[in-house]
């Protein structure tokens, strides 16, 4: 991405070998998802909060198009009724002042079209809402919401994210232990109360215990 200007946008109609967090794949049939990567430069103290800002923007864009309520599973999975609607991946070189933000958002995939391992875990905007929205409409609204959110202050980003926190008050587990999620701190790190005290997680993955 060296040399690509701020705001350079790449979209796709389908995805067969997309890369999600922790090396997972992200698949999307043709014409059923909003898929984008955008180059971000001129990043300041808001860089660590880009994943959170992007998740809030995704939620706001979806809610403006369909009658759904979006929540966010730390740090940036967007959920509707505890099913994953969108995934976000941010990669870059902070020391060089750039990052690439990738977003995959299921728009029109029917519940029965998801792979067996994702049924009951994933959803799409149309399946969750009963409305008919196109990937193009979603992408346009998402870009507008994203531009606005990336321009807001760190405090506003964190406050907006906290309003959609899907894990607060829930029991969660991660590689080193489990406890009750109590929200995020001002840096975006997840705070968890455990039997031995408070733990702060600034990276990694947590699982909700039902």
Long-range contacts (C-beta under 8 A, 24 or more apart in sequence): 1-39, 1-92, 1-98, 1-100, 4-39, 5-39, 5-41, 6-39, 6-40, 6-41, 6-42, 7-38, 7-39, 7-40, 8-38, 8-39, 9-36, 9-37, 9-38, 9-39, 9-143, 10-36, 10-37, 10-38, 11-35, 11-36, 11-37, 11-139, 12-36, 13-135, 15-104, 18-102, 18-104, 19-89, 20-87, 20-89, 20-104, 21-87, 21-89, 21-205, 22-205, 26-87, 26-104, 27-115, 28-104, 28-106, 28-109, 29-109, 29-113, 31-108, 31-135, 32-106, 32-107, 32-108, 32-109, 32-113, 32-124, 32-135, 33-104, 33-105, 33-106, 33-107, 33-108, 33-109, 33-124, 33-135, 34-103, 34-104, 34-105, 34-107, 34-135, 34-138, 34-139, 34-142, 35-103, 35-104, 35-105, 35-135, 36-102, 36-103, 36-139, 36-142, 36-143, 37-100, 37-101, 37-102, 37-103, 38-100, 38-101, 38-146, 39-98, 39-99, 39-100, 40-92, 40-98, 40-99, 40-100, 40-101, 40-150, 41-97, 41-98, 42-97, 43-94, 43-97, 43-98, 43-99, 45-154, 46-150, 46-153, 46-154, 46-157, 47-94, 47-99, 48-187, 48-188, 49-154, 49-157, 49-158, 49-187, 49-188, 50-90, 50-99, 50-101, 50-150, 51-75, 51-76, 51-88, 51-90, 51-188, 52-76, 52-157, 52-158, 52-161, 52-184, 52-188, 53-146, 53-149, 53-150, 53-152, 53-157, 54-88, 54-90, 54-101, 54-103, 54-146, 54-149, 54-150, 55-86, 55-88, 55-161, 55-164, 56-149, 56-157, 56-160, 56-161, 56-164, 57-142, 57-145, 57-146, 57-148, 57-149, 57-150, 58-85, 58-86, 58-88, 58-103, 58-105, 58-142, 58-145, 59-164, 60-145, 60-149, 61-138, 61-141, 61-142, 61-144, 61-145, 61-146, 62-86, 62-105, 62-125, 62-138, 64-141, 64-145, 65-125, 65-131, 65-133, 65-137, 65-138, 65-141, 66-125, 66-126, 66-128, 66-129, 66-131, 66-133, 67-129, 67-130, 67-131, 68-125, 68-128, 68-129, 70-164, 71-164, 71-165, 71-166, 72-161, 72-164, 72-165, 72-166, 73-166, 73-167, 73-208, 74-165, 74-166, 74-167, 74-181, 74-184, 74-190, 74-206, 75-188, 75-190, 78-105, 79-166, 80-123, 80-125, 80-128, 81-123, 81-128, 82-166, 82-208, 83-120, 83-121, 83-122, 83-123, 83-128, 84-121, 84-122, 84-123, 85-122, 85-123, 85-124, 85-125, 85-128, 101-146, 103-142, 105-138, 105-142, 107-133, 107-134, 107-135, 107-138, 108-132, 108-133, 108-134, 108-135, 154-186, 155-186, 158-184, 158-186, 158-188, 161-188, 166-208, 167-206, 167-208, 170-208, 170-209, 171-208, 171-209, 172-206, 172-207, 172-208, 172-209, 173-206, 173-207, 173-209, 174-201, 174-204, 174-205, 174-206, 174-207, 175-204, 175-205, 178-209, 181-206
